[in-house]
Structure formats: C-alpha cells, structure tokens
Amino acid sequence: RRASNPFISAWVSANAGAGKTQVLVHRVMRLLLEGILPERILCITFTNAAAAEMSKRLFRDLGEWIALDDEALRLKLRRLSGADIDEAKLARARRLFACALDAPGGLKIQTIHAFCERLLQRFPVEAGVVPGFGVLSEQTAVEILSASGRLVLTGEVSDLDSECLNTVVRYAGAQAFDDLLKELLKQPHL
C-alpha cells in the first residue's frame, strides 16, 4: 500500500511473481481516484507481456467497480488506499472505467522501447533521426540480411567492401559468417 501511494516516490524491486505489477496497477488506480486524468499517466514496463498484463488487470479492476454495491466498493477502495471513502470518491470510482476507455490518446501503458520510439518520432530533428523513420522488425532484418548475402555472393559490392568481406570469409565458414552478420546487426557500431 505504501508503494502504491501516488504522493510518495517509491522504488520497488522484487523477484518475478512478487507483486510489482499489482503495485503499479494500484498506484494508477489511486492516481485516477485522486482526479488525475488518464491521459496524463504514463506507465513504462520492460516487456510487451508486462504492459499487456498491467493493462488487462487495470481495466478488469476498474470494470469490476461499476457492478459492485456501495458497501463492497467502499471496502475495496479502503483496502486499496487505507483511507475512508466519501460519496464523491465512490462516484468517481464508478466513472473511472469509462474515463480510462475514453481518454484522448488512451491510458499509456507501454514498454520502454515503445516510449522511446514515440519520443523519437515526435522529435526527430532534435534526436538526429530521419523524420518518419520506422523501427526495423526482426523479420525485416532477416530479409535484409538475406538480400545482403545475395549481393555478396553475386559480387555486387564496392571494391573496398569486397576486400573487407574477403578477409572475413577467409576466417569464417558459411555458418560462422551468417552468425557474424547477425551479431553485427545487433551491434552496428562495430
């Protein structure tokens, strides 16, 4: 309950399954109960699975609040915040599901990667990236790697690139060469 308090800064570190997602869901619910607009809340996780799970739990719990009678809802909210619940907060709790669904831009629960991509797309010039860029999917990366391999095999590379590739091929067999290219795709600075 202390970590879900929106009026304090909290750092939660725990093993998998210990309840970190639940703490975040409760924190968002308490923010919403305090009148913070859903579109002003940003939740960042590391994985798509965690983002989906957090969103699922949040909307499940907010949706459940609509159908509860006043006493059952009061009890749930008291367990959540530890405080007594007045009529205004009770009424707000019943509206939160619809508010979260109707929020302009939606309630933002996303991965750190999605957040960074969105930030770069909004400010490409400041970030030094090409406006309208797209993130390369794994499937597209495999296709580009395959096309690059065909160019190498057919000799359609510059003389300098050809010399570099010949050096690499001397020290790596076909499988090792493919593995090396895949590793270089992960580390473009090399």
Backbone as JSON Lines, residues from 0, in Angstrom:
{"i":0,"aa":"R","n":[0.84,-1.19,0.0],"ca":[0.0,0.0,0.0],"c":[0.88,1.25,0.0]}
{"i":1,"aa":"R","n":[1.98,1.24,0.76],"ca":[2.86,2.43,0.79],"c":[3.43,2.71,-0.59]}
{"i":2,"aa":"A","n":[3.87,1.66,-1.31],"ca":[4.48,1.85,-2.63],"c":[3.47,2.31,-3.66]}
{"i":3,"aa":"S","n":[2.19,2.02,-3.45],"ca":[1.16,2.44,-4.42],"c":[0.64,3.85,-4.13]}
{"i":4,"aa":"N","n":[1.12,4.46,-3.06],"ca":[0.69,5.82,-2.7],"c":[1.22,6.81,-3.75]}
{"i":5,"aa":"P","n":[0.34,7.49,-4.47],"ca":[0.8,8.4,-5.53],"c":[1.46,9.68,-5.01]}
{"i":6,"aa":"F","n":[1.42,9.91,-3.7],"ca":[2.01,11.13,-3.15],"c":[3.44,10.93,-2.66]}
{"i":7,"aa":"I","n":[3.96,9.72,-2.85],"ca":[5.36,9.48,-2.5],"c":[6.09,8.91,-3.71]}
{"i":8,"aa":"S","n":[7.39,9.08,-3.71],"ca":[8.23,8.47,-4.74],"c":[8.67,7.12,-4.19]}
{"i":9,"aa":"A","n":[8.49,6.08,-4.98],"ca":[8.82,4.74,-4.49],"c":[9.62,3.97,-5.53]}
{"i":10,"aa":"W","n":[10.54,3.18,-5.05],"ca":[11.32,2.27,-5.89],"c":[10.97,0.86,-5.43]}
{"i":11,"aa":"V","n":[10.47,0.05,-6.35],"ca":[10.08,-1.31,-6.0],"c":[10.97,-2.28,-6.77]}
{"i":12,"aa":"S","n":[11.65,-3.12,-6.03],"ca":[12.49,-4.14,-6.63],"c":[12.13,-5.47,-5.98]}
{"i":13,"aa":"A","n":[11.79,-6.45,-6.8],"ca":[11.4,-7.75,-6.25],"c":[11.51,-8.82,-7.33]}
{"i":14,"aa":"N","n":[11.5,-10.06,-6.9],"ca":[11.56,-11.19,-7.82],"c":[10.27,-11.29,-8.64]}
{"i":15,"aa":"A","n":[10.35,-12.05,-9.7],"ca":[9.17,-12.3,-10.54],"c":[8.08,-12.93,-9.68]}
{"i":16,"aa":"G","n":[6.86,-12.47,-9.89],"ca":[5.72,-13.02,-9.17],"c":[5.51,-12.45,-7.79]}
{"i":17,"aa":"A","n":[6.31,-11.46,-7.41],"ca":[6.21,-10.91,-6.05],"c":[5.14,-9.83,-5.93]}
{"i":18,"aa":"G","n":[4.62,-9.33,-7.06],"ca":[3.54,-8.35,-6.99],"c":[3.88,-6.95,-7.48]}
{"i":19,"aa":"K","n":[4.97,-6.8,-8.24],"ca":[5.34,-5.47,-8.75],"c":[4.26,-4.91,-9.67]}
{"i":20,"aa":"T","n":[3.72,-5.75,-10.54],"ca":[2.67,-5.28,-11.46],"c":[1.44,-4.84,-10.67]}
{"i":21,"aa":"Q","n":[1.08,-5.58,-9.64],"ca":[-0.07,-5.22,-8.83],"c":[0.15,-3.87,-8.14]}
{"i":22,"aa":"V","n":[1.36,-3.62,-7.68],"ca":[1.67,-2.32,-7.05],"c":[1.47,-1.2,-8.06]}
{"i":23,"aa":"L","n":[1.95,-1.4,-9.29],"ca":[1.79,-0.38,-10.32],"c":[0.32,-0.16,-10.67]}
{"i":24,"aa":"V","n":[-0.44,-1.24,-10.78],"ca":[-1.87,-1.13,-11.08],"c":[-2.55,-0.34,-9.96]}
{"i":25,"aa":"H","n":[-2.24,-0.67,-8.72],"ca":[-2.84,0.04,-7.6],"c":[-2.44,1.51,-7.6]}
{"i":26,"aa":"R","n":[-1.22,1.79,-7.95],"ca":[-0.76,3.2,-7.99],"c":[-1.55,3.98,-9.05]}
{"i":27,"aa":"V","n":[-1.75,3.38,-10.21],"ca":[-2.53,4.03,-11.28],"c":[-3.97,4.24,-10.81]}
{"i":28,"aa":"M","n":[-4.54,3.22,-10.18],"ca":[-5.92,3.34,-9.7],"c":[-6.03,4.47,-8.66]}
{"i":29,"aa":"R","n":[-5.05,4.58,-7.8],"ca":[-5.09,5.64,-6.78],"c":[-4.89,7.02,-7.42]}
{"i":30,"aa":"L","n":[-4.05,7.09,-8.44],"ca":[-3.91,8.36,-9.17],"c":[-5.24,8.78,-9.79]}
{"i":31,"aa":"L","n":[-5.89,7.82,-10.42],"ca":[-7.18,8.09,-11.05],"c":[-8.22,8.52,-10.01]}
{"i":32,"aa":"L","n":[-8.22,7.85,-8.86],"ca":[-9.14,8.21,-7.78],"c":[-8.9,9.62,-7.26]}
{"i":33,"aa":"E","n":[-7.65,10.07,-7.33],"ca":[-7.31,11.43,-6.88],"c":[-7.66,12.49,-7.92]}
{"i":34,"aa":"G","n":[-8.18,12.06,-9.07],"ca":[-8.62,13.01,-10.08],"c":[-7.61,13.28,-11.18]}
{"i":35,"aa":"I","n":[-6.51,12.53,-11.21],"ca":[-5.53,12.69,-12.28],"c":[-6.16,12.13,-13.56]}
{"i":36,"aa":"L","n":[-6.08,12.89,-14.64],"ca":[-6.65,12.45,-15.91],"c":[-5.87,11.25,-16.46]}
{"i":37,"aa":"P","n":[-6.57,10.26,-17.0],"ca":[-5.88,9.07,-17.53],"c":[-4.83,9.39,-18.58]}
{"i":38,"aa":"E","n":[-5.1,10.39,-19.42],"ca":[-4.13,10.73,-20.47],"c":[-2.86,11.37,-19.93]}
{"i":39,"aa":"R","n":[-2.84,11.71,-18.64],"ca":[-1.66,12.32,-18.02],"c":[-0.8,11.27,-17.32]}
{"i":40,"aa":"I","n":[-1.19,10.01,-17.41],"ca":[-0.47,8.93,-16.73],"c":[0.29,8.12,-17.78]}
{"i":41,"aa":"L","n":[1.55,7.86,-17.49],"ca":[2.39,7.03,-18.35],"c":[2.99,5.91,-17.51]}
{"i":42,"aa":"C","n":[2.75,4.68,-17.91],"ca":[3.33,3.51,-17.24],"c":[4.31,2.87,-18.2]}
{"i":43,"aa":"I","n":[5.53,2.66,-17.74],"ca":[6.56,2.07,-18.59],"c":[7.01,0.74,-17.99]}
{"i":44,"aa":"T","n":[7.0,-0.3,-18.82],"ca":[7.46,-1.63,-18.4],"c":[8.57,-2.07,-19.35]}
{"i":45,"aa":"F","n":[9.15,-3.2,-19.07],"ca":[10.23,-3.7,-19.92],"c":[9.75,-4.59,-21.05]}
{"i":46,"aa":"T","n":[8.63,-5.28,-20.86],"ca":[8.19,-6.23,-21.87],"c":[6.77,-5.95,-22.33]}
{"i":47,"aa":"N","n":[6.47,-6.37,-23.55],"ca":[5.1,-6.25,-24.06],"c":[4.14,-7.08,-23.21]}
{"i":48,"aa":"A","n":[4.61,-8.22,-22.74],"ca":[3.75,-9.08,-21.91],"c":[3.38,-8.37,-20.61]}
{"i":49,"aa":"A","n":[4.34,-7.69,-20.0],"ca":[4.06,-6.96,-18.75],"c":[3.1,-5.8,-19.0]}
{"i":50,"aa":"A","n":[3.29,-5.09,-20.11],"ca":[2.39,-3.98,-20.44],"c":[0.97,-4.49,-20.67]}
{"i":51,"aa":"A","n":[0.84,-5.6,-21.39],"ca":[-0.48,-6.17,-21.65],"c":[-1.13,-6.66,-20.36]}
{"i":52,"aa":"E","n":[-0.35,-7.29,-19.51],"ca":[-0.88,-7.8,-18.23],"c":[-1.33,-6.65,-17.34]}
{"i":53,"aa":"M","n":[-0.54,-5.59,-17.3],"ca":[-0.9,-4.44,-16.47],"c":[-2.19,-3.8,-16.97]}
{"i":54,"aa":"S","n":[-2.3,-3.63,-18.27],"ca":[-3.5,-3.04,-18.87],"c":[-4.72,-3.92,-18.59]}
{"i":55,"aa":"K","n":[-4.55,-5.23,-18.76],"ca":[-5.64,-6.18,-18.52],"c":[-6.14,-6.09,-17.08]}
{"i":56,"aa":"R","n":[-5.22,-6.1,-16.13],"ca":[-5.59,-6.04,-14.71],"c":[-6.27,-4.72,-14.36]}
{"i":57,"aa":"L","n":[-5.72,-3.63,-14.88],"ca":[-6.28,-2.32,-14.57],"c":[-7.71,-2.2,-15.07]}
{"i":58,"aa":"F","n":[-7.95,-2.55,-16.31],"ca":[-9.3,-2.44,-16.87],"c":[-10.25,-3.47,-16.25]}
{"i":59,"aa":"R","n":[-9.74,-4.64,-15.89],"ca":[-10.57,-5.63,-15.2],"c":[-11.06,-5.07,-13.86]}
{"i":60,"aa":"D","n":[-10.13,-4.5,-13.08],"ca":[-10.49,-3.98,-11.76],"c":[-11.4,-2.76,-11.86]}
{"i":61,"aa":"L","n":[-11.09,-1.84,-12.77],"ca":[-11.95,-0.66,-12.93],"c":[-13.35,-1.07,-13.4]}
{"i":62,"aa":"G","n":[-13.41,-2.06,-14.29],"ca":[-14.7,-2.55,-14.77],"c":[-15.5,-3.22,-13.66]}
{"i":63,"aa":"E","n":[-14.81,-3.91,-12.78],"ca":[-15.48,-4.57,-11.66],"c":[-16.14,-3.56,-10.72]}
{"i":64,"aa":"W","n":[-15.52,-2.39,-10.56],"ca":[-16.04,-1.37,-9.64],"c":[-17.44,-0.9,-10.03]}
{"i":65,"aa":"I","n":[-17.74,-0.93,-11.31],"ca":[-19.04,-0.45,-11.79],"c":[-20.18,-1.29,-11.2]}
{"i":66,"aa":"A","n":[-19.99,-2.6,-11.12],"ca":[-21.07,-3.5,-10.75],"c":[-21.2,-3.73,-9.24]}
{"i":67,"aa":"L","n":[-20.21,-3.31,-8.46],"ca":[-20.26,-3.55,-7.01],"c":[-21.28,-2.64,-6.33]}
{"i":68,"aa":"D","n":[-21.9,-3.14,-5.27],"ca":[-22.77,-2.26,-4.49],"c":[-21.88,-1.3,-3.69]}
{"i":69,"aa":"D","n":[-22.48,-0.26,-3.12],"ca":[-21.71,0.79,-2.45],"c":[-20.8,0.25,-1.35]}
{"i":70,"aa":"E","n":[-21.31,-0.65,-0.52],"ca":[-20.51,-1.14,0.61],"c":[-19.32,-1.97,0.13]}
{"i":71,"aa":"A","n":[-19.54,-2.84,-0.86],"ca":[-18.45,-3.67,-1.4],"c":[-17.39,-2.79,-2.06]}
{"i":72,"aa":"L","n":[-17.83,-1.77,-2.78],"ca":[-16.87,-0.86,-3.43],"c":[-16.1,-0.06,-2.38]}
{"i":73,"aa":"R","n":[-16.81,0.41,-1.37],"ca":[-16.15,1.15,-0.28],"c":[-15.06,0.29,0.37]}
{"i":74,"aa":"L","n":[-15.37,-0.96,0.6],"ca":[-14.4,-1.88,1.21],"c":[-13.18,-2.06,0.32]}
{"i":75,"aa":"K","n":[-13.4,-2.27,-0.98],"ca":[-12.28,-2.42,-1.93],"c":[-11.4,-1.17,-1.94]}
{"i":76,"aa":"L","n":[-12.03,0.0,-1.98],"ca":[-11.28,1.25,-2.04],"c":[-10.53,1.51,-0.74]}
{"i":77,"aa":"R","n":[-11.13,1.12,0.38],"ca":[-10.48,1.28,1.68],"c":[-9.25,0.38,1.75]}
{"i":78,"aa":"R","n":[-9.36,-0.85,1.23],"ca":[-8.21,-1.77,1.18],"c":[-7.11,-1.2,0.28]}
{"i":79,"aa":"L","n":[-7.52,-0.57,-0.8],"ca":[-6.57,-0.01,-1.76],"c":[-5.79,1.15,-1.16]}
{"i":80,"aa":"S","n":[-6.51,2.09,-0.53],"ca":[-5.85,3.32,-0.08],"c":[-5.61,3.41,1.42]}
{"i":81,"aa":"G","n":[-6.37,2.63,2.19],"ca":[-6.24,2.72,3.63],"c":[-7.01,3.88,4.24]}
{"i":82,"aa":"A","n":[-7.76,4.59,3.41],"ca":[-8.5,5.77,3.89],"c":[-10.0,5.53,3.78]}
{"i":83,"aa":"D","n":[-10.77,6.33,4.54],"ca":[-12.22,6.28,4.42],"c":[-12.62,6.87,3.08]}
{"i":84,"aa":"I","n":[-13.7,6.37,2.52],"ca":[-14.14,6.76,1.19],"c":[-15.45,7.55,1.29]}
{"i":85,"aa":"D","n":[-15.41,8.79,0.82],"ca":[-16.63,9.61,0.84],"c":[-17.45,9.35,-0.42]}
{"i":86,"aa":"E","n":[-18.63,9.95,-0.47],"ca":[-19.54,9.73,-1.6],"c":[-18.95,10.2,-2.93]}
{"i":87,"aa":"A","n":[-18.23,11.33,-2.89],"ca":[-17.64,11.87,-4.12],"c":[-16.62,10.89,-4.7]}
{"i":88,"aa":"K","n":[-15.79,10.31,-3.85],"ca":[-14.77,9.35,-4.32],"c":[-15.43,8.06,-4.8]}
{"i":89,"aa":"L","n":[-16.51,7.68,-4.16],"ca":[-17.25,6.5,-4.57],"c":[-17.83,6.7,-5.98]}
{"i":90,"aa":"A","n":[-18.41,7.86,-6.2],"ca":[-18.97,8.18,-7.52],"c":[-17.87,8.26,-8.57]}
{"i":91,"aa":"R","n":[-16.72,8.85,-8.22],"ca":[-15.59,8.96,-9.16],"c":[-15.1,7.55,-9.52]}
{"i":92,"aa":"A","n":[-15.02,6.66,-8.54],"ca":[-14.55,5.29,-8.78],"c":[-15.42,4.59,-9.82]}
{"i":93,"aa":"R","n":[-16.71,4.84,-9.77],"ca":[-17.63,4.19,-10.71],"c":[-17.47,4.74,-12.14]}
{"i":94,"aa":"R","n":[-16.96,5.94,-12.26],"ca":[-16.78,6.55,-13.6],"c":[-15.41,6.27,-14.22]}
{"i":95,"aa":"L","n":[-14.48,5.75,-13.44],"ca":[-13.1,5.61,-13.91],"c":[-12.93,4.69,-15.1]}
{"i":96,"aa":"F","n":[-13.69,3.61,-15.16],"ca":[-13.58,2.68,-16.28],"c":[-13.87,3.4,-17.59]}
{"i":97,"aa":"A","n":[-14.98,4.13,-17.63],"ca":[-15.36,4.87,-18.85],"c":[-14.34,5.97,-19.14]}
{"i":98,"aa":"C","n":[-13.88,6.65,-18.11],"ca":[-12.88,7.73,-18.3],"c":[-11.59,7.18,-18.9]}
{"i":99,"aa":"A","n":[-11.15,6.03,-18.4],"ca":[-9.91,5.43,-18.9],"c":[-10.08,4.97,-20.35]}
{"i":100,"aa":"L","n":[-11.26,4.43,-20.67],"ca":[-11.51,4.0,-22.05],"c":[-11.59,5.17,-23.02]}
{"i":101,"aa":"D","n":[-12.17,6.28,-22.56],"ca":[-12.4,7.45,-23.42],"c":[-11.27,8.46,-23.42]}
{"i":102,"aa":"A","n":[-10.21,8.21,-22.68],"ca":[-9.11,9.18,-22.56],"c":[-8.49,9.46,-23.93]}
{"i":103,"aa":"P","n":[-8.31,10.75,-24.27],"ca":[-7.64,11.09,-25.53],"c":[-6.23,10.5,-25.55]}
{"i":104,"aa":"G","n":[-5.95,9.71,-26.57],"ca":[-4.65,9.06,-26.65],"c":[-4.57,7.8,-25.81]}
{"i":105,"aa":"G","n":[-5.63,7.52,-25.06],"ca":[-5.68,6.31,-24.24],"c":[-4.8,6.39,-23.02]}
{"i":106,"aa":"L","n":[-4.98,5.43,-22.17],"ca":[-4.13,5.28,-20.99],"c":[-2.84,4.64,-21.5]}
{"i":107,"aa":"K","n":[-1.73,5.31,-21.29],"ca":[-0.46,4.86,-21.88],"c":[0.26,3.88,-20.96]}
{"i":108,"aa":"I","n":[0.18,2.61,-21.33],"ca":[0.94,1.55,-20.66],"c":[1.76,0.91,-21.76]}
{"i":109,"aa":"Q","n":[3.07,1.13,-21.74],"ca":[3.9,0.69,-22.85],"c":[5.29,0.29,-22.38]}
{"i":110,"aa":"T","n":[6.03,-0.31,-23.29],"ca":[7.41,-0.69,-22.98],"c":[8.31,0.52,-23.11]}
{"i":111,"aa":"I","n":[9.48,0.4,-22.53],"ca":[10.48,1.48,-22.64],"c":[10.83,1.69,-24.1]}
{"i":112,"aa":"H","n":[10.85,0.61,-24.89],"ca":[11.17,0.72,-26.32],"c":[10.08,1.51,-27.06]}
{"i":113,"aa":"A","n":[8.83,1.21,-26.77],"ca":[7.73,1.91,-27.42],"c":[7.73,3.39,-27.03]}
{"i":114,"aa":"F","n":[8.02,3.66,-25.76],"ca":[8.07,5.05,-25.3],"c":[9.18,5.82,-26.02]}
{"i":115,"aa":"C","n":[10.36,5.22,-26.11],"ca":[11.49,5.87,-26.78],"c":[11.21,6.08,-28.27]}
{"i":116,"aa":"E","n":[10.61,5.08,-28.9],"ca":[10.26,5.21,-30.32],"c":[9.28,6.37,-30.52]}
{"i":117,"aa":"R","n":[8.29,6.46,-29.66],"ca":[7.29,7.54,-29.75],"c":[7.95,8.91,-29.55]}
{"i":118,"aa":"L","n":[8.87,8.97,-28.61],"ca":[9.59,10.21,-28.33],"c":[10.43,10.62,-29.54]}
{"i":119,"aa":"L","n":[11.12,9.66,-30.14],"ca":[11.94,9.95,-31.32],"c":[11.07,10.37,-32.51]}
{"i":120,"aa":"Q","n":[9.89,9.75,-32.65],"ca":[9.0,10.13,-33.74],"c":[8.43,11.53,-33.55]}
{"i":121,"aa":"R","n":[8.23,11.94,-32.32],"ca":[7.69,13.28,-32.06],"c":[8.76,14.35,-32.22]}
{"i":122,"aa":"F","n":[10.03,14.01,-31.95],"ca":[11.1,14.99,-32.02],"c":[12.29,14.46,-32.82]}
{"i":123,"aa":"P","n":[12.07,14.14,-34.1],"ca":[13.14,13.52,-34.88],"c":[14.34,14.44,-35.13]}
{"i":124,"aa":"V","n":[14.08,15.7,-35.4],"ca":[15.17,16.62,-35.7],"c":[16.08,16.78,-34.49]}
{"i":125,"aa":"E","n":[15.46,16.98,-33.32],"ca":[16.25,17.14,-32.1],"c":[17.05,15.88,-31.77]}
{"i":126,"aa":"A","n":[16.5,14.72,-32.14],"ca":[17.17,13.45,-31.86],"c":[18.18,13.07,-32.94]}
{"i":127,"aa":"G","n":[18.16,13.8,-34.05],"ca":[19.09,13.49,-35.13],"c":[18.71,12.26,-35.93]}
{"i":128,"aa":"V","n":[17.4,11.98,-36.03],"ca":[16.94,10.87,-36.84],"c":[16.08,11.4,-37.98]}
{"i":129,"aa":"V","n":[15.91,10.58,-38.99],"ca":[15.12,10.97,-40.15],"c":[13.64,11.01,-39.76]}
{"i":130,"aa":"P","n":[12.96,12.13,-40.02],"ca":[11.52,12.18,-39.72],"c":[10.78,11.05,-40.46]}
{"i":131,"aa":"G","n":[9.83,10.43,-39.78],"ca":[9.07,9.35,-40.38],"c":[9.78,8.01,-40.37]}
{"i":132,"aa":"F","n":[10.88,7.91,-39.62],"ca":[11.61,6.64,-39.57],"c":[10.72,5.53,-39.03]}
{"i":133,"aa":"G","n":[11.1,4.3,-39.27],"ca":[10.4,3.15,-38.72],"c":[11.42,2.22,-38.08]}
{"i":134,"aa":"V","n":[10.97,1.48,-37.1],"ca":[11.85,0.53,-36.43],"c":[11.87,-0.75,-37.24]}
{"i":135,"aa":"L","n":[13.04,-1.29,-37.45],"ca":[13.23,-2.49,-38.22],"c":[12.73,-3.7,-37.43]}
{"i":136,"aa":"S","n":[11.79,-4.43,-37.99],"ca":[11.3,-5.63,-37.32],"c":[12.32,-6.75,-37.49]}
{"i":137,"aa":"E","n":[12.22,-7.76,-36.65],"ca":[13.15,-8.88,-36.77],"c":[13.01,-9.56,-38.12]}
{"i":138,"aa":"Q","n":[11.77,-9.69,-38.61],"ca":[11.53,-10.33,-39.91],"c":[12.19,-9.52,-41.03]}
{"i":139,"aa":"T","n":[12.05,-8.2,-40.98],"ca":[12.66,-7.34,-42.0],"c":[14.17,-7.42,-41.92]}
{"i":140,"aa":"A","n":[14.72,-7.48,-40.71],"ca":[16.18,-7.6,-40.55],"c":[16.68,-8.89,-41.19]}
{"i":141,"aa":"V","n":[15.95,-9.98,-41.0],"ca":[16.33,-11.27,-41.61],"c":[16.28,-11.15,-43.14]}
{"i":142,"aa":"E","n":[15.24,-10.5,-43.66],"ca":[15.12,-10.33,-45.11],"c":[16.26,-9.48,-45.67]}
{"i":143,"aa":"I","n":[16.62,-8.41,-44.97],"ca":[17.73,-7.54,-45.42],"c":[19.04,-8.31,-45.37]}
{"i":144,"aa":"L","n":[19.22,-9.1,-44.31],"ca":[20.43,-9.91,-44.18],"c":[20.54,-10.9,-45.34]}
{"i":145,"aa":"S","n":[19.43,-11.51,-45.67],"ca":[19.4,-12.47,-46.78],"c":[19.73,-11.76,-48.1]}
{"i":146,"aa":"A","n":[19.12,-10.6,-48.32],"ca":[19.38,-9.84,-49.55],"c":[20.84,-9.41,-49.61]}
{"i":147,"aa":"S","n":[21.4,-9.02,-48.47],"ca":[22.82,-8.61,-48.42],"c":[23.72,-9.79,-48.77]}
{"i":148,"aa":"G","n":[23.34,-10.95,-48.23],"ca":[24.13,-12.16,-48.54],"c":[24.12,-12.45,-50.03]}
{"i":149,"aa":"R","n":[22.95,-12.27,-50.68],"ca":[22.87,-12.5,-52.13],"c":[23.76,-11.51,-52.88]}
{"i":150,"aa":"L","n":[23.79,-10.25,-52.42],"ca":[24.66,-9.26,-53.08],"c":[26.13,-9.66,-52.96]}
{"i":151,"aa":"V","n":[26.51,-10.15,-51.79],"ca":[27.9,-10.57,-51.59],"c":[28.23,-11.74,-52.51]}
{"i":152,"aa":"L","n":[27.32,-12.72,-52.55],"ca":[27.57,-13.91,-53.37],"c":[27.62,-13.59,-54.86]}
{"i":153,"aa":"T","n":[26.88,-12.6,-55.31],"ca":[26.89,-12.25,-56.73],"c":[27.95,-11.2,-57.05]}
{"i":154,"aa":"G","n":[28.68,-10.75,-56.03],"ca":[29.77,-9.81,-56.26],"c":[29.33,-8.38,-56.47]}
{"i":155,"aa":"E","n":[28.11,-8.04,-56.11],"ca":[27.59,-6.68,-56.33],"c":[27.88,-5.77,-55.13]}
{"i":156,"aa":"V","n":[29.18,-5.66,-54.78],"ca":[29.59,-4.76,-53.69],"c":[30.77,-3.93,-54.17]}
{"i":157,"aa":"S","n":[31.05,-2.84,-53.48],"ca":[32.17,-1.98,-53.87],"c":[33.49,-2.72,-53.64]}
{"i":158,"aa":"D","n":[34.56,-2.2,-54.25],"ca":[35.87,-2.84,-54.11],"c":[36.32,-2.88,-52.66]}
{"i":159,"aa":"L","n":[36.12,-1.79,-51.92],"ca":[36.52,-1.74,-50.51],"c":[35.72,-2.76,-49.7]}
{"i":160,"aa":"D","n":[34.4,-2.79,-49.92],"ca":[33.56,-3.77,-49.21],"c":[33.96,-5.18,-49.59]}
{"i":161,"aa":"S","n":[34.28,-5.4,-50.86],"ca":[34.68,-6.72,-51.33],"c":[35.95,-7.18,-50.63]}
{"i":162,"aa":"E","n":[36.91,-6.28,-50.49],"ca":[38.16,-6.62,-49.81],"c":[37.9,-6.97,-48.34]}
{"i":163,"aa":"C","n":[37.06,-6.19,-47.67],"ca":[36.71,-6.46,-46.27],"c":[36.02,-7.81,-46.14]}
{"i":164,"aa":"L","n":[35.07,-8.09,-47.03],"ca":[34.33,-9.35,-46.98],"c":[35.25,-10.54,-47.25]}
{"i":165,"aa":"N","n":[36.16,-10.38,-48.18],"ca":[37.1,-11.46,-48.46],"c":[37.93,-11.8,-47.23]}
{"i":166,"aa":"T","n":[38.33,-10.78,-46.48],"ca":[39.09,-11.01,-45.25],"c":[38.25,-11.78,-44.23]}
{"i":167,"aa":"V","n":[37.0,-11.36,-44.07],"ca":[36.12,-12.04,-43.11],"c":[35.85,-13.48,-43.55]}
{"i":168,"aa":"V","n":[35.57,-13.7,-44.82],"ca":[35.25,-15.03,-45.33],"c":[36.43,-15.98,-45.13]}
{"i":169,"aa":"R","n":[37.67,-15.48,-45.25],"ca":[38.85,-16.32,-45.05],"c":[38.86,-16.93,-43.64]}
{"i":170,"aa":"Y","n":[38.36,-16.17,-42.66],"ca":[38.43,-16.62,-41.27],"c":[37.13,-17.24,-40.76]}
{"i":171,"aa":"A","n":[36.09,-17.24,-41.58],"ca":[34.8,-17.78,-41.11],"c":[34.17,-18.64,-42.19]}
{"i":172,"aa":"G","n":[33.63,-19.78,-41.79],"ca":[32.9,-20.62,-42.73],"c":[31.53,-20.0,-42.98]}
{"i":173,"aa":"A","n":[30.7,-20.65,-43.78],"ca":[29.39,-20.11,-44.17],"c":[28.51,-19.85,-42.95]}
{"i":174,"aa":"Q","n":[28.42,-20.83,-42.03],"ca":[27.56,-20.65,-40.85],"c":[28.11,-19.56,-39.95]}
{"i":175,"aa":"A","n":[29.42,-19.58,-39.72],"ca":[30.03,-18.57,-38.86],"c":[29.87,-17.17,-39.48]}
{"i":176,"aa":"F","n":[29.92,-17.09,-40.8],"ca":[29.74,-15.81,-41.48],"c":[28.33,-15.27,-41.24]}
{"i":177,"aa":"D","n":[27.32,-16.14,-41.38],"ca":[25.94,-15.72,-41.12],"c":[25.77,-15.27,-39.67]}
{"i":178,"aa":"D","n":[26.37,-16.04,-38.74],"ca":[26.27,-15.68,-37.32],"c":[26.96,-14.33,-37.07]}
{"i":179,"aa":"L","n":[28.09,-14.11,-37.73],"ca":[28.81,-12.85,-37.57],"c":[27.97,-11.68,-38.09]}
{"i":180,"aa":"L","n":[27.33,-11.84,-39.24],"ca":[26.48,-10.78,-39.77],"c":[25.31,-10.49,-38.84]}
{"i":181,"aa":"K","n":[24.71,-11.53,-38.27],"ca":[23.6,-11.34,-37.33],"c":[24.08,-10.58,-36.09]}
{"i":182,"aa":"E","n":[25.26,-10.92,-35.62],"ca":[25.81,-10.23,-34.45],"c":[26.12,-8.77,-34.77]}
{"i":183,"aa":"L","n":[26.62,-8.51,-35.98],"ca":[26.92,-7.14,-36.38],"c":[25.65,-6.3,-36.51]}
{"i":184,"aa":"L","n":[24.54,-6.94,-36.92],"ca":[23.27,-6.23,-36.98],"c":[22.84,-5.77,-35.61]}
{"i":185,"aa":"K","n":[23.16,-6.54,-34.58],"ca":[22.8,-6.18,-33.2],"c":[23.71,-5.09,-32.66]}
{"i":186,"aa":"Q","n":[24.94,-4.98,-33.25],"ca":[25.93,-4.01,-32.76],"c":[26.46,-3.19,-33.94]}
{"i":187,"aa":"P","n":[25.64,-2.29,-34.47],"ca":[26.03,-1.58,-35.69],"c":[27.29,-0.73,-35.55]}
{"i":188,"aa":"H","n":[27.66,-0.37,-34.33],"ca":[28.87,0.43,-34.15],"c":[30.14,-0.34,-34.53]}
{"i":189,"aa":"L","n":[30.04,-1.67,-34.55],"ca":[31.18,-2.49,-34.94],"c":[31.38,-2.49,-36.44]}
